[in-house]
Amino acid sequence: MLESVRPTENGTYLAIDGGLMETVAGNVAHLNTAAEQRGVTPVLACSPALRPPLHRLMRSAGQVIPVLSYPEIAGFPARIETMGVVSGAYADRA
């Protein structure tokens, strides 16, 4: 997904097609629900360059989940546990 980051006057955005956007948002929704059912507070972790456009993508898809970069998580006082990996982010773009 990092290759899809494009700069604009108003920040960066992800230049991905609608199908891939839906796949990513759907995977995040599924993992978010699974985490909440376990009683944990989920966050979406990504690279610093991907954080702003991914946050905007999640917000536009109606996903209410914090998006944090790896450096923001490093040293975080709470215990961090990997719940899953968002699939679909590397789908073939035929």
TIMI-2910 file (N, C-alpha, C, CB; in pm, 1 decimal, decimal comma, always signed):
<rs>
+----------+----------+----------+----------+----------+----------+----------+----------+----------+----------+----------+----------+------+
!      n_x !      n_y !      n_z !     ca_x !     ca_y !     ca_z !      c_x !      c_y !      c_z !     cb_x !     cb_y !     cb_z ! resn !
+----------+----------+----------+----------+----------+----------+----------+----------+----------+----------+----------+----------+------+
!    +81,4 !   -118,8 !     +0,0 !     +0,0 !     +0,0 !     +0,0 !    +85,7 !   +125,1 !     +0,0 !    -92,6 !     -0,2 !   +118,7 !  Met !
!   +204,9 !   +113,5 !    +51,8 !   +291,8 !   +230,7 !    +60,7 !   +319,4 !   +290,4 !    -77,7 !   +423,8 !   +193,5 !   +129,3 !  Leu !
!   +323,8 !   +204,5 !   -180,0 !   +346,5 !   +253,7 !   -315,9 !   +228,9 !   +335,5 !   -367,4 !   +373,0 !   +137,6 !   -409,7 !  Glu !
!   +113,8 !   +324,2 !   -301,1 !     -7,3 !   +394,1 !   -345,0 !    -24,1 !   +531,3 !   -281,9 !   -127,8 !   +310,9 !   -313,9 !  Ser !
!    +65,5 !   +571,0 !   -192,3 !    +55,0 !   +701,2 !   -125,4 !    +90,6 !   +812,0 !   -224,0 !   +147,8 !   +707,3 !     -0,3 !  Val !
!     +0,1 !   +910,0 !   -236,6 !    +20,1 !  +1023,5 !   -326,6 !     +3,9 !  +1154,3 !   -249,2 !    -79,7 !  +1017,8 !   -445,5 !  Arg !
!    +96,4 !  +1248,9 !   -271,0 !    +86,0 !  +1378,5 !   -202,5 !    -12,9 !  +1471,5 !   -272,2 !   +223,3 !  +1445,5 !   -195,0 !  Pro !
!    -77,9 !  +1556,2 !   -193,6 !   -164,5 !  +1661,7 !   -246,1 !   -143,1 !  +1785,9 !   -160,3 !   -316,1 !  +1617,6 !   -246,5 !  Thr !
!   -209,7 !  +1894,0 !   -194,6 !   -203,5 !  +2015,4 !   -113,0 !   -257,4 !  +1991,8 !    +27,2 !   -281,2 !  +2127,9 !   -179,8 !  Glu !
!   -354,8 !  +1902,2 !    +39,4 !   -422,3 !  +1877,5 !   +166,6 !   -370,8 !  +1754,0 !   +238,5 !   -569,6 !  +1863,8 !   +144,0 !  Asn !
!   -251,0 !  +1709,2 !   +207,3 !   -196,1 !  +1589,6 !   +270,0 !   -186,7 !  +1476,0 !   +169,4 !   -281,5 !  +1547,6 !   +389,8 !  Gly !
!   -165,8 !  +1357,5 !   +219,8 !   -150,1 !  +1241,9 !   +132,5 !   -279,2 !  +1161,6 !   +126,0 !    -34,7 !  +1153,4 !   +180,8 !  Thr !
!   -290,7 !  +1083,8 !    +19,3 !   -405,2 !   +994,4 !     +4,8 !   -357,1 !   +864,8 !    -58,6 !   -518,3 !  +1060,0 !    -80,5 !  Tyr !
!   -441,2 !   +761,8 !    -51,3 !   -409,1 !   +632,9 !   -111,5 !   -473,3 !   +624,9 !   -249,7 !   -457,1 !   +515,6 !    -21,2 !  Leu !
!   -392,1 !   +608,0 !   -350,6 !   -441,5 !   +594,5 !   -487,9 !   -467,2 !   +446,8 !   -515,5 !   -339,7 !   +654,0 !   -591,3 !  Ala !
!   -577,6 !   +396,4 !   -460,8 !   -614,8 !   +256,5 !   -482,1 !   -756,3 !   +252,9 !   -538,4 !   -604,8 !   +173,5 !   -349,1 !  Ile !
!   -787,3 !   +144,9 !   -608,6 !   -920,0 !   +135,7 !   -668,3 !  -1024,1 !   +103,1 !   -561,9 !   -922,2 !    +29,5 !   -779,3 !  Asp !
!  -1149,3 !   +125,8 !   -596,8 !  -1259,2 !   +108,0 !   -502,1 !  -1270,6 !    -32,9 !   -448,3 !  -1387,6 !   +146,0 !   -566,4 !  Gly !
!  -1242,9 !   -133,0 !   -531,8 !  -1251,3 !   -271,4 !   -486,8 !  -1149,7 !   -303,1 !   -379,7 !  -1232,8 !   -364,8 !   -602,7 !  Gly !
!  -1027,4 !   -256,1 !   -398,9 !   -923,0 !   -278,3 !   -299,1 !   -954,6 !   -201,4 !   -171,3 !   -785,3 !   -236,2 !   -354,2 !  Leu !
!  -1007,4 !    -80,8 !   -186,7 !  -1045,3 !     -1,7 !    -70,2 !  -1151,7 !    -75,6 !    +11,4 !  -1097,1 !   +137,4 !   -113,4 !  Met !
!  -1250,1 !   -132,2 !    -54,5 !  -1355,1 !   -207,2 !    +15,1 !  -1299,4 !   -332,0 !    +82,5 !  -1465,9 !   -246,3 !    -82,5 !  Glu !
!  -1206,9 !   -399,3 !    +15,5 !  -1145,6 !   -519,0 !    +73,0 !  -1069,6 !   -485,1 !   +200,4 !  -1051,7 !   -585,3 !    -28,3 !  Thr !
!   -987,9 !   -381,0 !   +194,6 !   -910,2 !   -339,5 !   +311,6 !  -1003,6 !   -297,5 !   +425,1 !   -814,3 !   -223,5 !   +275,2 !  Val !
!  -1102,6 !   -213,7 !   +394,4 !  -1196,5 !   -167,7 !   +497,6 !  -1274,9 !   -284,6 !   +556,4 !  -1293,5 !    -63,3 !   +439,4 !  Ala !
!  -1313,2 !   -380,1 !   +473,8 !  -1384,9 !   -497,5 !   +522,6 !  -1300,5 !   -584,0 !   +613,5 !  -1433,7 !   -579,5 !   +407,2 !  Gly !
!  -1172,6 !   -600,7 !   +578,4 !  -1081,9 !   -676,9 !   +663,8 !  -1060,7 !   -607,5 !   +797,4 !   -948,0 !   -697,7 !   +594,0 !  Asn !
!  -1045,8 !   -477,0 !   +794,1 !  -1029,6 !   -400,9 !   +917,9 !  -1155,4 !   -414,3 !  +1004,0 !  -1000,3 !   -251,5 !   +887,2 !  Val !
!  -1272,2 !   -405,3 !   +943,1 !  -1397,2 !   -418,3 !  +1017,5 !  -1406,4 !   -555,2 !  +1084,9 !  -1517,4 !   -396,8 !   +924,4 !  Ala !
!  -1368,6 !   -659,2 !  +1012,3 !  -1372,8 !   -795,0 !  +1067,6 !  -1277,4 !   -809,4 !  +1187,2 !  -1336,9 !   -898,0 !   +958,6 !  His !
!  -1154,3 !   -762,8 !  +1170,7 !  -1056,1 !   -771,5 !  +1279,7 !  -1095,4 !   -683,1 !  +1397,3 !   -917,0 !   -731,8 !  +1229,4 !  Leu !
!  -1153,6 !   -567,6 !  +1368,9 !  -1199,3 !   -476,0 !  +1473,3 !  -1307,4 !   -542,7 !  +1557,5 !  -1252,4 !   -344,5 !  +1411,5 !  Asn !
!  -1403,9 !   -604,8 !  +1491,6 !  -1512,0 !   -674,0 !  +1561,9 !  -1457,9 !   -788,2 !  +1645,7 !  -1615,8 !   -726,5 !  +1462,7 !  Thr !
!  -1366,0 !   -865,9 !  +1589,7 !  -1307,4 !   -978,6 !  +1663,3 !  -1234,7 !   -930,8 !  +1788,3 !  -1210,7 !  -1056,9 !  +1573,4 !  Ala !
!  -1161,6 !   -820,6 !  +1777,2 !  -1089,6 !   -766,8 !  +1892,9 !  -1186,2 !   -719,2 !  +1999,7 !   -997,9 !   -652,0 !  +1850,5 !  Ala !
!  -1290,1 !   -647,9 !  +1957,5 !  -1387,9 !   -598,2 !  +2054,1 !  -1460,5 !   -712,2 !  +2124,2 !  -1488,8 !   -507,5 !  +1985,0 !  Glu !
!  -1486,6 !   -821,6 !  +2053,5 !  -1552,0 !   -937,5 !  +2114,2 !  -1462,6 !  -1002,6 !  +2219,3 !  -1589,7 !  -1039,7 !  +2006,7 !  Gln !
!  -1331,6 !   -987,0 !  +2204,0 !  -1237,5 !  -1039,2 !  +2304,1 !  -1219,8 !   -942,4 !  +2420,2 !  -1101,7 !  -1067,8 !  +2239,6 !  Arg !
!  -1282,6 !   -826,1 !  +2409,8 !  -1274,0 !   -728,6 !  +2517,4 !  -1148,6 !   -644,0 !  +2515,1 !  -1282,5 !   -797,7 !  +2646,6 !  Gly !
!  -1086,1 !   -631,9 !  +2400,4 !   -966,0 !   -549,4 !  +2389,4 !   -995,1 !   -429,2 !  +2299,6 !   -846,7 !   -632,3 !  +2333,6 !  Val !
!   -916,4 !   -325,8 !  +2315,6 !   -930,0 !   -205,8 !  +2234,4 !   -837,1 !   -217,8 !  +2114,7 !   -898,6 !    -77,8 !  +2316,9 !  Thr !
!   -892,2 !   -229,7 !  +1993,9 !   -806,4 !   -247,0 !  +1877,0 !   -749,7 !   -115,4 !  +1825,7 !   -883,0 !   -315,0 !  +1766,8 !  Pro !
!   -632,2 !   -124,0 !  +1765,6 !   -572,7 !    -13,2 !  +1691,3 !   -517,3 !    -71,7 !  +1561,5 !   -459,7 !    +60,2 !  +1775,4 !  Val !
!   -505,2 !    +11,3 !  +1462,1 !   -447,8 !    -28,7 !  +1334,7 !   -307,3 !    +28,7 !  +1329,4 !   -535,0 !    +20,0 !  +1213,2 !  Leu !
!   -206,3 !    -56,9 !  +1319,5 !    -66,4 !    -14,1 !  +1317,4 !    -13,0 !    -18,5 !  +1174,3 !    +19,8 !   -103,4 !  +1410,4 !  Ala !
!    +65,4 !    +83,6 !  +1139,6 !   +120,0 !    +92,0 !  +1003,8 !   +246,2 !   +177,7 !  +1004,9 !    +15,0 !   +150,6 !   +905,0 !  Cys !
!   +306,3 !   +192,9 !   +889,2 !   +425,4 !   +277,6 !   +878,3 !   +385,9 !   +424,3 !   +894,4 !   +497,0 !   +255,1 !   +742,0 !  Ser !
!   +480,2 !   +508,9 !   +935,2 !   +448,5 !   +650,8 !   +952,9 !   +395,7 !   +717,5 !   +826,3 !   +570,7 !   +724,3 !  +1000,1 !  Pro !
!   +448,9 !   +683,0 !   +710,4 !   +404,0 !   +745,5 !   +585,7 !   +262,2 !   +703,8 !   +548,2 !   +499,1 !   +710,4 !   +472,6 !  Ala !
!   +221,5 !   +586,2 !   +592,3 !    +89,3 !   +533,9 !   +558,6 !    -18,5 !   +579,8 !   +656,5 !    +93,4 !   +382,8 !   +554,8 !  Leu !
!    +22,3 !   +625,1 !   +774,1 !    -75,1 !   +657,6 !   +878,5 !   -180,0 !   +762,1 !   +838,2 !     -2,6 !   +706,1 !   +999,1 !  Arg !
!   -141,0 !   +882,3 !   +790,3 !   -245,4 !   +981,2 !   +757,8 !   -343,5 !   +935,4 !   +649,2 !   -180,4 !  +1109,6 !   +713,7 !  Pro !
!   -294,4 !   +883,1 !   +534,4 !   -392,5 !   +843,0 !   +433,7 !   -475,0 !   +720,8 !   +475,2 !   -322,2 !   +814,3 !   +303,4 !  Pro !
!   -416,1 !   +631,4 !   +553,8 !   -491,5 !   +515,2 !   +600,3 !   -598,8 !   +557,2 !   +700,6 !   -397,1 !   +411,5 !   +663,8 !  Leu !
!   -566,1 !   +653,7 !   +783,4 !   -665,1 !   +707,4 !   +877,7 !   -782,6 !   +768,6 !   +801,1 !   -600,3 !   +813,6 !   +971,1 !  His !
!   -752,2 !   +846,8 !   +697,3 !   -859,1 !   +906,4 !   +616,4 !   -942,6 !   +799,4 !   +546,2 !   -799,9 !  +1002,5 !   +512,7 !  Arg !
!   -876,4 !   +695,6 !   +497,5 !   -947,3 !   +586,8 !   +431,2 !  -1043,4 !   +517,9 !   +527,7 !   -848,0 !   +485,4 !   +373,8 !  Leu !
!   -995,2 !   +488,3 !   +649,1 !  -1080,5 !   +422,2 !   +748,0 !  -1198,2 !   +510,9 !   +786,4 !   -999,2 !   +385,5 !   +873,0 !  Met !
!  -1172,5 !   +638,7 !   +804,9 !  -1278,8 !   +732,5 !   +840,4 !  -1383,3 !   +740,9 !   +728,6 !  -1219,8 !   +872,0 !   +869,0 !  Arg !
!  -1338,2 !   +747,9 !   +603,5 !  -1432,5 !   +756,6 !   +491,4 !  -1510,9 !   +626,8 !   +473,8 !  -1357,9 !   +790,1 !   +361,8 !  Ser !
!  -1453,7 !   +514,8 !   +519,4 !  -1522,6 !   +385,8 !   +510,6 !  -1611,5 !   +361,4 !   +632,5 !  -1420,9 !   +272,2 !   +496,7 !  Ala !
!  -1614,8 !   +457,5 !   +725,4 !  -1699,6 !   +443,7 !   +843,6 !  -1638,9 !   +358,5 !   +953,3 !  -1830,4 !   +386,0 !   +804,6 !  Gly !
!  -1509,1 !   +332,1 !   +944,3 !  -1441,4 !   +251,2 !  +1045,9 !  -1389,6 !   +342,2 !  +1156,9 !  -1324,7 !   +169,0 !   +983,4 !  Gln !
!  -1437,4 !   +318,2 !  +1277,2 !  -1392,4 !   +395,7 !  +1392,7 !  -1286,1 !   +313,2 !  +1463,8 !  -1512,1 !   +431,5 !  +1489,5 !  Val !
!  -1161,8 !   +334,3 !  +1423,9 !  -1049,3 !   +261,5 !  +1483,0 !   -927,6 !   +353,7 !  +1481,4 !  -1020,2 !   +127,2 !  +1405,3 !  Ile !
!   -856,8 !   +361,3 !  +1592,5 !   -735,7 !   +443,3 !  +1593,2 !   -631,2 !   +386,3 !  +1496,6 !   -677,6 !   +451,9 !  +1736,0 !  Pro !
!   -566,7 !   +473,4 !  +1421,3 !   -458,7 !   +433,8 !  +1330,5 !   -331,3 !   +496,4 !  +1385,5 !   -486,7 !   +479,5 !  +1180,5 !  Val !
!   -236,7 !   +411,3 !  +1423,1 !   -111,2 !   +457,3 !  +1482,3 !     +6,4 !   +405,0 !  +1402,1 !   -100,0 !   +412,6 !  +1629,0 !  Leu !
!   +114,7 !   +481,5 !  +1400,2 !   +235,9 !   +435,6 !  +1332,4 !   +318,9 !   +353,0 !  +1430,4 !   +318,8 !   +556,3 !  +1277,2 !  Ser !
!   +406,7 !   +270,1 !  +1374,9 !   +490,4 !   +184,7 !  +1459,6 !   +570,2 !   +264,3 !  +1562,4 !   +585,2 !   +103,9 !  +1373,5 !  Tyr !
!   +632,3 !   +378,2 !  +1524,9 !   +705,0 !   +455,4 !  +1626,3 !   +615,0 !   +506,6 !  +1739,7 !   +774,1 !   +572,8 !  +1560,3 !  Pro !
!   +488,5 !   +536,6 !  +1709,1 !   +396,9 !   +582,2 !  +1813,2 !   +366,8 !   +470,0 !  +1912,9 !   +266,6 !   +633,8 !  +1750,5 !  Glu !
!   +367,6 !   +346,9 !  +1863,9 !   +336,0 !   +232,0 !  +1948,5 !   +456,9 !   +189,3 !  +2031,1 !   +286,9 !   +114,9 !  +1863,1 !  Ile !
!   +576,1 !   +205,7 !  +1975,0 !   +698,0 !   +166,4 !  +2046,3 !   +706,1 !   +242,4 !  +2178,6 !   +824,8 !   +193,5 !  +1959,4 !  Ala !
!   +725,5 !   +172,2 !  +2282,7 !   +733,8 !   +234,7 !  +2413,5 !   +599,1 !   +264,7 !  +2475,4 !   +811,6 !   +359,7 !  +2403,8 !  Gly !
!   +491,2 !   +224,7 !  +2410,2 !   +357,0 !   +245,1 !  +2464,2 !   +344,8 !   +165,5 !  +2593,6 !   +246,9 !   +202,4 !  +2361,3 !  Phe !
!   +292,1 !   +225,0 !  +2699,5 !   +290,0 !   +155,8 !  +2828,6 !   +195,5 !    +35,0 !  +2834,0 !   +251,2 !   +252,9 !  +2935,5 !  Pro !
!    +96,5 !    +30,1 !  +2748,2 !     +2,5 !    -82,0 !  +2749,0 !    +62,6 !   -200,9 !  +2674,4 !   -132,7 !    -40,8 !  +2685,4 !  Ala !
!    +10,9 !   -318,8 !  +2702,5 !    +55,4 !   -439,4 !  +2633,6 !     -6,4 !   -440,6 !  +2494,0 !    +16,4 !   -568,4 !  +2713,8 !  Arg !
!    +77,5 !   -456,6 !  +2392,4 !    +32,5 !   -459,3 !  +2253,7 !    +34,2 !   -604,3 !  +2206,6 !   +122,5 !   -368,7 !  +2162,3 !  Ile !
!    -76,4 !   -647,6 !  +2148,3 !    -89,1 !   -784,5 !  +2099,2 !   -137,3 !   -780,1 !  +1955,0 !   -186,6 !   -867,6 !  +2188,1 !  Glu !
!    -71,5 !   -854,1 !  +1867,3 !   -114,3 !   -860,5 !  +1728,7 !   -237,6 !   -948,5 !  +1718,7 !     -1,3 !   -913,8 !  +1638,0 !  Thr !
!   -344,8 !   -893,1 !  +1664,1 !   -471,2 !   -965,9 !  +1649,6 !   -486,6 !  -1023,1 !  +1509,3 !   -589,5 !   -874,2 !  +1681,7 !  Met !
!   -417,7 !   -965,7 !  +1414,2 !   -428,7 !  -1011,3 !  +1276,4 !   -358,7 !   -915,9 !  +1182,8 !   -574,3 !  -1026,4 !  +1236,2 !  Gly !
!   -358,7 !   -953,2 !  +1058,4 !   -297,8 !   -872,4 !   +953,3 !   -406,7 !   -843,3 !   +851,2 !   -174,1 !   -945,3 !   +887,1 !  Val !
!   -415,1 !   -719,7 !   +808,0 !   -515,9 !   -681,3 !   +709,3 !   -475,1 !   -741,5 !   +575,8 !   -530,7 !   -525,0 !   +699,2 !  Val !
!   -559,0 !   -829,1 !   +524,3 !   -530,7 !   -889,5 !   +394,2 !   -599,6 !   -808,0 !   +285,9 !   -577,3 !  -1037,8 !   +389,7 !  Ser !
!   -559,2 !   -830,8 !   +165,2 !   -617,1 !   -755,8 !    +54,2 !   -532,6 !   -635,2 !    +16,8 !   -757,3 !   -711,1 !    +89,0 !  Gly !
!   -443,0 !   -595,4 !   +103,9 !   -360,9 !   -478,5 !    +76,8 !   -262,3 !   -503,2 !    -37,2 !   -285,9 !   -437,8 !   +202,1 !  Ala !
!   -230,2 !   -629,5 !    -65,4 !   -134,9 !   -660,8 !   -171,0 !   -201,4 !   -736,6 !   -284,5 !    -18,9 !   -741,5 !   -115,4 !  Tyr !
!   -331,5 !   -720,3 !   -298,3 !   -403,9 !   -789,6 !   -404,2 !   -353,9 !   -746,2 !   -540,7 !   -554,0 !   -764,0 !   -392,5 !  Ala !
!   -360,4 !   -835,8 !   -634,8 !   -318,4 !   -804,3 !   -771,6 !   -405,7 !   -693,1 !   -827,1 !   -325,8 !   -929,8 !   -862,6 !  Asp !
!   -343,5 !   -599,9 !   -891,5 !   -416,3 !   -486,9 !   -950,5 !   -416,5 !   -502,0 !  -1102,2 !   -352,6 !   -350,3 !   -908,4 !  Arg !
!   -494,5 !   -595,9 !  -1150,2 !   -497,6 !   -627,5 !  -1294,8 !   -562,7 !   -516,0 !  -1373,8 !   -572,8 !   -759,0 !  -1320,2 !  Ala !
+----------+----------+----------+----------+----------+----------+----------+----------+----------+----------+----------+----------+------+
</rs>
